[in-house]
Amino acid sequence: MGKDVPPRWDRRMQQRLARGEAAALGELYDRFASLVHSQAHRVLDDETAADQVTREVFGYVWENPDAYDPRQGSMRSWVARLTHSQAIHRLREQERAAAAETGGCAEDLEQKVRRATVAARADYIVTSMPAPLRAALELAYHQRRDYRQTAADLGVTEDEARRRLRLGLQLLATAGAPGLDGAPPPEPEHRS
């Protein structure tokens, strides 16, 4: 399938939202609410603020379904980008208000934004990766299984378990790659 052709579900969802079908918004919410809320919570570390961002994101989608450009990626990616932008906007507002009260530093804010961006991207990568890779990572890191135990639990060979773990970790490594959080990559060091 070409990059400029969105998945059928995404096209239909956008059309239904554009027609004002409330059931479409409910379906979209059911599919993406946990992603939106967890991403917002990861950035803001505040349940109430994450709830508010979730409402704002779905409100925006409802009012602006044509803002989704299928050539830029899936609807899931679009919703994740909206969430990230809104959560970062709210974080900056909160931090500026706190800095004004305490005399804090803008550099601290940008470091928080970068850390939150990397963490949110890692969450998104994990939720977006194929189920076999996600299952292997969850067994290895959440349940502290080695690759042999992971292979046995998944019913795959040890080589396949190692492959899945390696691929999953490679995907996660891109979460902190320079330039992915909107910041330019660091300048190369010049030696004399």
DRENPA-803280 format. One record per residue (C-alpha): x, y, z. Coordinates in steps of 0.02 Angstrom, whole numbers, padded with zeros to 5 digits, always signed. Example, Ala and Ser with C-alpha at 12.3 -4.5 7.8 and 13.67 -1.06 7.14 Angstrom:
2
+00615-00225+00390 +00684-00053+00357 
//
This chain:
192
+00000+00000+00000 +00069+00173-00045 +00112+00300+00088 -00018+00421+00021 -00160+00296+00042 -00222+00287+00222 -00292+00126+00294 -00474+00100+00255 -00528+00119+00438 -00441+00289+00450 -00527+00354+00292 -00698+00293+00348 -00675+00364+00522 -00627+00535+00455 -00779+00534+00340 -00895+00484+00482 -00825+00618+00596 -00844+00748+00457 -01028+00698+00442 -01047+00727+00629 -01081+00546+00679 -01073+00542+00868 -01053+00353+00861 -00891+00379+00763 -00821+00488+00902 -00869+00353+01027 -00781+00221+00924 -00627+00330+00906 -00628+00364+01093 -00643+00178+01133 -00496+00141+01020 -00377+00281+01072 -00429+00349+01243 -00305+00243+01340 -00164+00296+01222 -00211+00480+01238 -00231+00476+01426 -00073+00376+01461 +00030+00487+01346 -00039+00646+01427 -00011+00574+01601 +00168+00526+01557 +00204+00705+01505 +00109+00794+01643 +00120+00670+01788 -00051+00731+01842 -00213+00630+01828 -00328+00782+01821 -00223+00869+01688 -00215+00708+01586 -00404+00695+01595 -00419+00874+01533 -00297+00845+01390 -00394+00689+01341 -00555+00790+01331 -00468+00928+01234 -00392+00807+01107 -00557+00719+01071 -00647+00887+01067 -00522+00948+00937 -00541+00790+00833 -00731+00808+00839 -00727+00990+00787 -00586+00972+00658 -00593+00801+00574 -00527+00876+00413 -00366+00927+00502 -00314+00744+00488 -00202+00725+00336 -00188+00541+00288 -00027+00578+00193 +00056+00619+00360 +00020+00448+00436 -00116+00349+00521 -00257+00420+00624 -00174+00341+00776 -00015+00439+00741 -00114+00599+00715 -00206+00578+00880 -00041+00541+00967 +00037+00698+00893 -00112+00802+00947 -00098+00730+01122 +00087+00762+01132 +00068+00942+01072 -00074+00980+01192 +00013+00897+01340 +00176+00990+01306 +00079+01154+01288 -00005+01124+01456 +00161+01073+01537 +00243+01234+01476 +00098+01337+01543 +00109+01250+01713 +00297+01267+01722 +00296+01450+01670 +00168+01488+01805 +00272+01394+01934 +00432+01479+01874 +00351+01650+01888 +00305+01611+02069 +00472+01536+02119 +00595+01618+02000 +00630+01452+01911 +00730+01431+01751 +00670+01407+01572 +00810+01280+01545 +00732+01168+01677 +00568+01177+01582 +00648+01127+01418 +00736+00980+01500 +00569+00923+01570 +00491+00941+01398 +00630+00838+01318 +00617+00701+01450 +00428+00698+01434 +00442+00691+01244 +00561+00543+01249 +00452+00452+01377 +00293+00483+01278 +00377+00425+01118 +00437+00267+01205 +00259+00233+01266 +00192+00260+01091 +00325+00146+01016 +00283+00007+01138 +00096+00019+01107 +00123+00027+00919 +00248-00115+00899 +00188-00284+00838 +00112-00392+00976 +00249-00526+00969 +00385-00397+01003 +00283-00312+01139 +00247-00480+01223 +00431-00526+01224 +00481-00358+01300 +00345-00368+01431 +00400-00541+01485 +00584-00494+01488 +00569-00326+01575 +00409-00325+01675 +00414-00506+01730 +00605-00517+01734 +00617-00668+01618 +00778-00708+01527 +00771-00748+01342 +00758-00936+01376 +00608-00913+01492 +00532-00788+01369 +00550-00916+01229 +00466-01050+01334 +00324-00935+01387 +00293-00880+01208 +00314-01053+01134 +00452-00998+01015 +00634-01046+00991 +00768-00960+01093 +00835-00881+00934 +00663-00810+00895 +00647-00742+01073 +00817-00657+01058 +00767-00586+00888 +00605-00515+00957 +00692-00439+01107 +00829-00363+00998 +00702-00288+00876 +00595-00221+01017 +00745-00140+01100 +00803-00066+00934 +00632+00013+00912 +00636+00082+01088 +00809+00152+01061 +00737+00270+00931 +00633+00356+01067 +00783+00456+01124 +00863+00483+00954 +00914+00664+00922 +00791+00764+00819 +00640+00655+00858 +00579+00770+00996 +00577+00922+00884 +00749+00979+00944 +00889+00988+00819 +01024+00857+00831 +01176+00911+00930 +01315+00999+00836 +01466+00890+00798 +01620+00929+00902 +01762+01011+00807 +01938+00962+00852 +02089+01069+00818 
//
